[in-house]
Amino acid sequence: MAGMSGHWAFAFGVLGNIISFIVFLSPIPTFYKIYKKKSTEGYQSIPYVVALFSSMLWIYYAFLKTNTTLLITINSFGVFIETIYVGFYLFYAPKKARVQTIKMLLLSVVGGFGAIVLVTQFLFKGAVRGQVVGWICLVFSLCVFVAPLGIVRQVIKTKSVEYMPLLLSVFLTLSAVAWFFYGLLLKDINIAAPNVLGFIFGILQIVLYVIYSKKEKAIFKEQKLPEIQKPAVVVVDENNNKKLPELTQEQIIDIVKLAGLLVSTDKTGSHLSHDTNCGVKAANKIENMPKLQTVDA
Protein backbone atom coordinates (compact mmCIF):
# COMPACT_ATOMS: atom_id res chain seq x y z
CA MET A 1 0.00 0.00 0.00
CA ALA A 2 2.84 2.36 0.82
CA GLY A 3 4.41 1.71 -2.56
CA MET A 4 1.08 2.27 -4.35
CA SER A 5 0.57 5.49 -2.41
CA GLY A 6 4.03 6.67 -3.45
CA HIS A 7 3.29 5.98 -7.13
CA TRP A 8 0.02 7.91 -6.96
CA ALA A 9 1.75 10.78 -5.16
CA PHE A 10 4.36 10.90 -7.92
CA ALA A 11 1.62 10.89 -10.59
CA PHE A 12 -0.26 13.78 -8.97
CA GLY A 13 3.03 15.61 -8.45
CA VAL A 14 3.86 15.35 -12.16
CA LEU A 15 0.32 16.49 -13.04
CA GLY A 16 0.70 19.40 -10.62
CA ASN A 17 4.00 20.32 -12.28
CA ILE A 18 2.42 20.36 -15.75
CA ILE A 19 -0.60 22.46 -14.70
CA SER A 20 1.48 24.85 -12.60
CA PHE A 21 3.87 25.24 -15.53
CA ILE A 22 0.94 26.46 -17.65
CA VAL A 23 -0.21 28.80 -14.85
CA PHE A 24 3.29 30.28 -14.56
CA LEU A 25 3.28 30.98 -18.32
CA SER A 26 -0.20 32.57 -18.33
CA PRO A 27 1.07 36.19 -17.87
CA ILE A 28 3.05 36.05 -21.14
CA PRO A 29 0.26 37.78 -23.18
CA THR A 30 0.24 40.60 -20.60
CA PHE A 31 3.97 41.16 -20.90
CA TYR A 32 3.75 40.95 -24.69
CA LYS A 33 1.31 43.88 -24.57
CA ILE A 34 3.73 45.74 -22.29
CA TYR A 35 6.54 45.08 -24.76
CA LYS A 36 4.48 46.27 -27.76
CA LYS A 37 3.40 49.49 -26.03
CA LYS A 38 6.66 50.01 -24.14
CA SER A 39 4.65 50.75 -20.99
CA THR A 40 3.22 48.81 -18.04
CA GLU A 41 -0.09 50.72 -18.52
CA GLY A 42 -1.17 50.54 -14.88
CA TYR A 43 -0.43 46.83 -14.42
CA GLN A 44 0.63 45.95 -10.88
CA SER A 45 3.84 44.07 -10.00
CA ILE A 46 2.45 42.67 -6.72
CA PRO A 47 1.29 39.28 -8.16
CA TYR A 48 4.74 38.57 -9.61
CA VAL A 49 6.65 39.60 -6.49
CA VAL A 50 4.32 37.48 -4.33
CA ALA A 51 4.68 34.50 -6.68
CA LEU A 52 8.48 34.85 -6.57
CA PHE A 53 8.49 34.93 -2.76
CA SER A 54 6.11 31.94 -2.61
CA SER A 55 8.29 29.84 -4.93
CA MET A 56 11.41 30.61 -2.89
CA LEU A 57 9.61 29.69 0.32
CA TRP A 58 8.39 26.33 -1.03
CA ILE A 59 11.86 25.46 -2.32
CA TYR A 60 13.29 26.08 1.14
CA TYR A 61 10.57 23.89 2.66
CA ALA A 62 11.16 21.12 0.10
CA PHE A 63 14.87 20.99 0.96
CA LEU A 64 13.96 20.46 4.62
CA LYS A 65 11.66 17.52 3.79
CA THR A 66 12.08 14.20 2.00
CA ASN A 67 10.36 12.91 -1.15
CA THR A 68 9.45 16.43 -2.30
CA THR A 69 11.57 16.60 -5.45
CA LEU A 70 8.57 17.59 -7.55
CA LEU A 71 8.06 20.65 -5.33
CA ILE A 72 11.63 21.70 -6.06
CA THR A 73 11.31 21.30 -9.84
CA ILE A 74 8.19 23.40 -10.36
CA ASN A 75 9.12 26.10 -7.86
CA SER A 76 12.60 26.39 -9.34
CA PHE A 77 10.93 27.15 -12.65
CA GLY A 78 8.65 29.56 -10.78
CA VAL A 79 11.62 31.47 -9.37
CA PHE A 80 13.17 31.61 -12.85
CA ILE A 81 10.08 32.84 -14.73
CA GLU A 82 8.90 35.25 -12.01
CA THR A 83 12.36 36.83 -11.88
CA ILE A 84 12.08 37.46 -15.63
CA TYR A 85 8.59 38.94 -15.19
CA VAL A 86 9.73 41.29 -12.41
CA GLY A 87 12.83 42.35 -14.37
CA PHE A 88 10.70 42.98 -17.46
CA TYR A 89 8.27 45.02 -15.38
CA LEU A 90 11.07 47.12 -13.87
CA PHE A 91 12.43 47.88 -17.34
CA TYR A 92 9.15 49.30 -18.72
CA ALA A 93 7.54 50.66 -15.53
CA PRO A 94 7.43 54.41 -14.80
CA LYS A 95 9.67 55.73 -12.05
CA LYS A 96 7.05 55.61 -9.28
CA ALA A 97 5.99 52.01 -10.03
CA ARG A 98 9.62 50.97 -10.38
CA VAL A 99 10.51 52.36 -6.94
CA GLN A 100 7.49 50.63 -5.34
CA THR A 101 8.43 47.30 -6.94
CA ILE A 102 12.02 47.56 -5.71
CA LYS A 103 10.75 48.30 -2.19
CA MET A 104 8.50 45.22 -2.29
CA LEU A 105 11.40 43.08 -3.50
CA LEU A 106 13.63 44.28 -0.69
CA LEU A 107 10.88 43.85 1.89
CA SER A 108 9.66 40.40 0.86
CA VAL A 109 12.44 38.58 -1.00
CA VAL A 110 15.46 40.01 0.83
CA GLY A 111 13.99 40.95 4.20
CA GLY A 112 11.16 38.44 4.62
CA PHE A 113 12.74 35.36 3.11
CA GLY A 114 16.13 36.17 4.62
CA ALA A 115 14.62 36.57 8.08
CA ILE A 116 12.73 33.25 7.81
CA VAL A 117 15.89 31.38 6.81
CA LEU A 118 18.02 32.94 9.55
CA VAL A 119 15.45 32.48 12.33
CA THR A 120 14.61 28.87 11.45
CA GLN A 121 18.27 27.92 11.01
CA PHE A 122 19.41 29.30 14.35
CA LEU A 123 16.34 28.76 16.57
CA PHE A 124 15.05 25.39 15.37
CA LYS A 125 16.63 22.06 14.56
CA GLY A 126 15.75 18.84 12.81
CA ALA A 127 12.10 18.02 12.17
CA VAL A 128 10.89 21.04 14.15
CA ARG A 129 12.53 23.36 11.64
CA GLY A 130 10.63 21.71 8.79
CA GLN A 131 7.36 21.97 10.71
CA VAL A 132 7.84 25.68 11.41
CA VAL A 133 8.71 26.45 7.79
CA GLY A 134 5.76 24.29 6.69
CA TRP A 135 3.33 26.30 8.81
CA ILE A 136 4.76 29.53 7.41
CA CYS A 137 4.21 28.18 3.89
CA LEU A 138 0.66 27.11 4.81
CA VAL A 139 -0.29 30.54 6.19
CA PHE A 140 1.26 32.36 3.26
CA SER A 141 -0.47 30.06 0.74
CA LEU A 142 -3.81 30.69 2.43
CA CYS A 143 -3.23 34.43 2.03
CA VAL A 144 -2.40 33.92 -1.64
CA PHE A 145 -5.57 31.91 -2.23
CA VAL A 146 -7.68 34.53 -0.40
CA ALA A 147 -6.33 37.26 -2.73
CA PRO A 148 -8.79 36.38 -5.58
CA LEU A 149 -11.65 37.50 -3.31
CA GLY A 150 -10.93 41.01 -4.57
CA ILE A 151 -11.59 39.86 -8.14
CA VAL A 152 -14.74 38.00 -7.05
CA ARG A 153 -16.05 41.15 -5.34
CA GLN A 154 -15.30 43.20 -8.46
CA VAL A 155 -17.17 40.72 -10.68
CA ILE A 156 -20.25 40.81 -8.42
CA LYS A 157 -20.14 44.61 -8.16
CA THR A 158 -19.64 45.35 -11.88
CA LYS A 159 -21.53 42.28 -13.15
CA SER A 160 -18.68 41.83 -15.61
CA VAL A 161 -16.13 38.99 -16.01
CA GLU A 162 -13.72 41.09 -18.07
CA TYR A 163 -10.93 40.86 -15.47
CA MET A 164 -11.45 37.18 -14.58
CA PRO A 165 -10.23 34.92 -17.41
CA LEU A 166 -12.02 31.57 -17.43
CA LEU A 167 -9.03 29.47 -18.52
CA LEU A 168 -6.84 30.81 -15.72
CA SER A 169 -9.54 30.01 -13.14
CA VAL A 170 -9.87 26.49 -14.55
CA PHE A 171 -6.13 25.82 -14.47
CA LEU A 172 -5.81 27.21 -10.93
CA THR A 173 -8.61 24.89 -9.82
CA LEU A 174 -6.99 21.86 -11.47
CA SER A 175 -3.65 22.82 -9.94
CA ALA A 176 -5.23 22.96 -6.47
CA VAL A 177 -6.75 19.49 -6.97
CA ALA A 178 -3.45 17.95 -8.12
CA TRP A 179 -1.39 19.45 -5.28
CA PHE A 180 -4.04 18.55 -2.70
CA PHE A 181 -3.85 14.86 -3.58
CA TYR A 182 -0.06 15.09 -3.77
CA GLY A 183 0.08 16.43 -0.21
CA LEU A 184 -2.61 14.03 0.99
CA LEU A 185 -0.81 10.96 -0.33
CA LEU A 186 2.45 12.19 1.21
CA LYS A 187 0.54 12.87 4.45
CA ASP A 188 1.79 16.46 4.39
CA ILE A 189 -0.90 18.80 5.69
CA ASN A 190 1.15 21.87 4.80
CA ILE A 191 0.84 21.01 1.10
CA ALA A 192 -2.71 19.62 1.14
CA ALA A 193 -4.58 22.10 3.39
CA PRO A 194 -4.08 25.36 1.43
CA ASN A 195 -5.20 23.72 -1.80
CA VAL A 196 -8.63 22.93 -0.30
CA LEU A 197 -9.23 26.67 -0.12
CA GLY A 198 -7.70 27.09 -3.58
CA PHE A 199 -10.16 24.54 -4.99
CA ILE A 200 -13.16 26.25 -3.34
CA PHE A 201 -12.21 29.68 -4.67
CA GLY A 202 -11.47 28.22 -8.11
CA ILE A 203 -14.94 26.64 -8.35
CA LEU A 204 -16.48 29.91 -7.10
CA GLN A 205 -14.75 31.87 -9.87
CA ILE A 206 -15.89 29.41 -12.55
CA VAL A 207 -19.51 29.57 -11.32
CA LEU A 208 -19.45 33.38 -11.27
CA TYR A 209 -17.99 33.44 -14.77
CA VAL A 210 -20.79 31.24 -16.11
CA ILE A 211 -23.50 33.31 -14.38
CA TYR A 212 -22.28 36.79 -15.31
CA SER A 213 -21.10 35.94 -18.82
CA LYS A 214 -24.69 34.86 -19.61
CA LYS A 215 -26.02 38.10 -18.12
CA GLU A 216 -23.56 40.12 -20.21
CA LYS A 217 -24.77 38.39 -23.39
CA ALA A 218 -28.43 39.03 -22.46
CA ILE A 219 -27.76 42.72 -21.78
CA PHE A 220 -25.89 43.05 -25.06
CA LYS A 221 -28.80 41.59 -27.01
CA GLU A 222 -31.30 43.95 -25.31
CA GLN A 223 -29.16 47.01 -26.02
CA LYS A 224 -28.46 46.10 -29.64
CA LEU A 225 -30.13 48.69 -31.87
CA PRO A 226 -32.12 47.62 -34.94
CA GLU A 227 -30.36 48.12 -38.22
CA ILE A 228 -31.31 51.29 -40.08
CA GLN A 229 -32.70 50.41 -43.47
CA LYS A 230 -31.68 52.76 -46.22
CA PRO A 231 -34.45 53.71 -48.67
CA ALA A 232 -33.89 52.32 -52.11
CA VAL A 233 -34.31 54.53 -55.18
CA VAL A 234 -36.64 52.92 -57.72
CA VAL A 235 -37.52 54.29 -61.14
CA VAL A 236 -41.23 54.10 -62.00
CA ASP A 237 -42.47 54.52 -65.52
CA GLU A 238 -45.93 56.12 -65.13
CA ASN A 239 -46.93 55.42 -68.75
CA ASN A 240 -46.48 51.64 -68.47
CA ASN A 241 -46.83 51.48 -64.66
CA LYS A 242 -43.71 49.32 -64.42
CA LYS A 243 -40.74 49.38 -62.05
CA LEU A 244 -37.44 49.63 -63.82
CA PRO A 245 -34.15 48.32 -62.36
CA GLU A 246 -32.74 50.31 -59.43
CA LEU A 247 -30.32 53.10 -60.32
CA THR A 248 -26.97 53.71 -58.77
CA GLN A 249 -26.01 57.11 -57.37
CA GLU A 250 -23.73 57.75 -60.36
CA GLN A 251 -26.58 57.04 -62.79
CA ILE A 252 -28.93 59.38 -60.90
CA ILE A 253 -26.32 62.17 -60.97
CA ASP A 254 -25.88 61.70 -64.75
CA ILE A 255 -29.65 61.95 -65.30
CA VAL A 256 -29.89 65.12 -63.22
CA LYS A 257 -26.98 66.69 -65.13
CA LEU A 258 -28.62 65.78 -68.45
CA ALA A 259 -31.93 67.30 -67.35
CA GLY A 260 -30.15 70.48 -66.25
CA LEU A 261 -28.32 70.68 -69.57
CA LEU A 262 -31.57 70.35 -71.53
CA VAL A 263 -33.27 73.04 -69.45
CA SER A 264 -30.34 75.44 -69.80
CA THR A 265 -30.20 75.01 -73.56
CA ASP A 266 -33.92 75.67 -73.78
CA LYS A 267 -33.50 78.98 -71.89
CA THR A 268 -30.42 80.28 -73.72
CA GLY A 269 -31.35 79.07 -77.21
CA SER A 270 -27.64 78.91 -78.04
CA HIS A 271 -27.95 75.39 -79.42
CA LEU A 272 -31.44 75.80 -80.92
CA SER A 273 -30.81 78.40 -83.62
CA HIS A 274 -31.58 75.95 -86.45
CA ASP A 275 -34.66 74.35 -84.85
CA THR A 276 -37.24 76.42 -82.99
CA ASN A 277 -39.10 73.29 -81.86
CA CYS A 278 -36.06 71.80 -79.99
CA GLY A 279 -37.08 73.44 -76.73
CA VAL A 280 -40.53 71.86 -76.94
CA LYS A 281 -38.99 68.49 -77.79
CA ALA A 282 -36.57 68.75 -74.90
CA ALA A 283 -39.39 69.63 -72.51
CA ASN A 284 -41.42 66.69 -73.79
CA LYS A 285 -38.41 64.40 -73.25
CA ILE A 286 -38.06 65.56 -69.67
CA GLU A 287 -41.78 65.08 -69.00
CA ASN A 288 -41.69 61.59 -70.49
CA MET A 289 -38.61 60.52 -68.50
CA PRO A 290 -39.28 57.99 -65.73
CA LYS A 291 -39.77 59.61 -62.34
CA LEU A 292 -37.65 58.82 -59.29
CA GLN A 293 -39.47 57.62 -56.22
CA THR A 294 -38.11 56.63 -52.82
CA VAL A 295 -39.58 53.46 -51.44
CA ASP A 296 -38.70 51.33 -48.44
CA ALA A 297 -36.49 48.35 -49.20
N, C-alpha and C positions, 0 to 999 in steps of 0.2 A: 504493500500500500504506500509505503514511504517513497519507493522508487516511482510508482505511478504518479503520486502527487508531485514529485520533482519534475517529471516529464511535462505534466500539465502546466506547472508553474513556468517552465521554460517556454512552452508554447504561447501562453498568455503574455509572457515578457517580450517575446519576439513580436507578437501582434501589437503590443503596446508601443514598442520601438517604431514599428512601421507607421502607426497612426500618429504618434507624437512627431515623427519626422515630417509628416504632411502638415501638421498643425504649426510646426516651427517655420515651415516654408510659406505659410499662408499670407504673411505680410509683404511678400515680394511685389504683388501688384501695387500696393501702396507706395513702396519705395521707388518703383518704376515711374509712378506719377511724379514723385518728388524729383527724380532725376530729369524727367522731361521738362518740368516747369522751373527747375533750379531753385525750388523753395519748398519748405516744409508745410506751408499753407495752413498753419494752425494745428497740425497734427501734434499730439503729445508724445513725449519720449518715455513717460512713466511705465507703460506696459513692457517696453523692451528692457528697461533698467530692472524692473521687478523680475522679469523672466530670467535675466542674467543672474541676479542674486539667488533666485530659486534653484537654478541649475547648479550653481557653485555649492549651495548648501546640501543638495541631494548627493552630489559627488563626494563631499566630505563624509556624509552619513554612510554612503555605500562602502567607502574604504574602511569604516569602523565595523562593518558587518561582514558576514560570509554569505556566499551564494547570491550576491547582488550585482553580478557583472553586467547584467542587462541595464541596470540603473546607471552604471558608469558610462556605458556606450552612448545611450540617448542623451544624457545630460552633458556629456563631453561635446556632442554635436550642438546641443543647446547653447553652451558657453561660446562655442565658435561662431554660430550664426547670429546670436544676439549681440556679440561684440562687433560684428560687421554692421548690424542694424544701427547700433548706437553710434559707431564711428561715422556711418553714412549720414545719420541725423545731425551730428555735430558739424559736419562739413557744410550742409545746406541750411541749417537753422539760423535765424537772425540772432543778433548778439544776446538779447535778453533770454531767449529760449536756450541758447548754448550755455550761458552761465548757470541757469537753473539745472540743466542736465548734468553739468560737471559737479555741481553741489550734491545732487542726488547720488551720483556715482561715488563721490568721496564719502558720503554719509552711509550708504548701504553697502557697497562692495568693499571699500577700504575699511571704513569704520566698523560697520555692523558685522560683516563676515570675519574681519580680523579679530574683533573682540570675542566672537563666539569661539573661534579656534583657540585663542590664547586662554580664555577662561576654562574651556573644557579640557584643554591639555594640561593645565597646571592644577586645577581643582578636582578633577575626576579621573578615575583610572578604570581600566578594564571594561567590563560590560556596562558599568554605570555610565561611563562616558558616552557609549553608543545610545543608551536609553535617553540621556539628557538631550543629545543632538537630535534623536528621533522625535522627541516631544517638541523641540523647537521647529523641526521640519513640519510636523503635524499642524501646529498652530499657524505657522506661516502659510501652509497650503490651504487651510480653512479660510484665511483672510483673502487669499488669491481667488478662491472659488466664490466667496461672497461678493467680490468686486463686480461681477456681472449684474448684481441687483440694480446698479445705477442704470444700466442699459434697459433692464426690464421695466423699471419705473418710467423711463423716457418713452418706451414703446406704448405703455398704457396711457401715459399723459398725452402724447401726440397722436396716438392711434395710427402710427406709421412704423413699418419694419425696415425703413431705409438704412438704419445704422446697426442692424442685427442680421448679418448674412446667415442664411439657412445652412449652407454647407459647413461653415465654421462651427455652428452650434451642434450639428450632427457629428462631426469629427471629435469635438470636445467630449460629447456624450459617450461615443465609442471608446475614446481614450480612457475615460473614467471607468468604464466597465472592464476593460482589459487590465488596467493597473489595480483595480479592486480585487479581481480574482488572482492576480499575481501575488499581491500582498496576503490575501486570504490563504492561498495554498502554501505560502512560506511562513504562515502564522505570524506575520508582521503587521501589527495593528497600525503602526505609524504610516505604512504605505496604503493599507486598505481603507482606514477610516475616512481620510479626507475625500477619497473618491466617491464615497456614498453621497456626500453633499454635492460633489461635482456632477454626478449622475442626475440627482434631483433637479439641480438648476439647469442642466442641459435639456432635460425633458420639458421643463417649464418654458424655456426659450423656444423650443420647437412648437409646442402647443400655441404659444402666443403668436408665433410667426404664421401658423396656419389660420388662426382666428382673424388677425388683423390684416393679413394679405387678402383674404376674401372680402373684408369690409372695404379695403382700398379699391378693389376691383368694382364693387357695387357702387361706391361713391363716384368713381370715374365714369361709369356707364350713365348714372343719373345726371351728371354735369355735362355730358357730351352734347354739344349743340347740334341740331339738325343741319344737314348740308343745305346751303343756299343754292337753289336752282336758278341758273341763268336763263332768261327768256331767249327763246330761239327766234330768229328772224326768218319768216316764211313769206315767199312771194305768192300772191293770189291773183290769178287772172280773172277779173270780174266778168269778162265777156263769156268765157267758157266755164266759169265757176270751178276751176281746177287749181290745186296746189302744185306749184312748180318746185323743183329741188331747192333746198336751202342754199342761201348765198353766203359766201365768206365776206369778211369785213373788207378785204381788198376789192372784191367785186362790187360791193355796195358803194364804196368810195368812187370807183370808176363810173358807175351809173350816175351818181350825183354830179360828178365833174362834167359828164356828157350833157346832162340836163342843163347845167349852168351855162355851158358853152352854147347850146342851142338858144337859150333865152337871151344871152348877151348878143348873139348875132342877129336875133330878131329885132332887138332894140337899136343897134347901131346901123344895121343895113349895109355894113361894109362888105359882106360876102354875098349880098342879095341883089346886087345892081343889075344882074342879067335876068332875074326871075322874081317878079313882085309877089308871086304866090308862095315863095319858100317859107316866109314867116308863118303863113297859115298851115303849111305842111308840117313845119317843125312843131307848131303848137298841137296839131292833131297827133303827131307821133308821141309827144309827151303825154297827152291825154290817154292815148291807147296803150301806153306802157303799163306793165303789171305794177300794182301798188304793193308797198311794203307794209306788212302788218306784224306786230309783235304778239306772239302767242306763247302760252306756257308750254314748256317741254314735257 
